[in-house]
Amino acid sequence: MKIIHAKSYADLSRKAANIISAQVILKPNCVLGLATGSTPLGTYKQLIEWYNKDDIDFSQVTTFNLDEYVGLDPADPQSYHAYMRENLFDHVNLRKNAVHVPDGMVEDLADACKRYDALIQSHGGIDLQLLGIGKNGHIAFNEPGEAFEKDTHIVTLETSTLQANRRFFGTEEDMPKHAITMGIRMIMQAKKILLIADGESKRDILNKALYGPISAQVPASILQLHPDLTVVCHVEDKT
């Protein structure tokens, strides 16, 4: 485990983007696992800036996103399809057929989960997986539970997760209560994992995840077992 302490959110974003860009430069046809949420926004902005300066080329890269809400059309502005288009896909030269986000609109969700895992495996797995961490320790939408969910699956979102994401939907009633998410096994099979965390509110859960007992009650704690984990964090008290 390698832990990098950033001086600010901007510094965190640059450091994380540098790790991702290094992966793309070293292996132009790499497979990237991508995350959504507020923390990766600066990282994606930095990658776009470097792309515009011709410092990075995404033309051979394949991407797989961690998750998507069940019941949201990809065109819905609150969908993770839309998030990725707005914050990365529409601004770099990724091939349209090389970007993948789980489909939460299909009738047979169980089959969609199996096909997503099979598609990742058909590309040789993920070379670098970007992760954030929820205040309850979730990674992707793998919520605290009795056991680690291995494969892509449907999850009922925890109250704390609903509250954290409610600001994007107006009211909690408007927010989807279920999501399709990559499972722990596929995340852990990534050759490299990059975990980013920003803000004092993430300090306690980050400590539990990195230094506490490995438990499904803190899903991110499983990352302690990964052989190539880099954590870039900015969790100093801002008061």
Protein Blocks (a to p, Z undefined) as FASTA:
>chain_A
ZZdddfbfklmmmmmmmmmmmmmmmmmmbccdddedjklmmmmmmmmmmmmnopaccklp
ccddfbdcehiafklmkbmklmmmmmmmmmmccdfklcccddfkbfblmlmmmmmmmmmm
mnopafbdcddddfkopahjbdcdfbdcfbgcdddddfklmmmmmmmnopamlpcfbdcd
ddfklmmmpmbdcdddedjklmmmmmmmmmmccdfklmmlmmmmpcbdcddddfbdfZZ
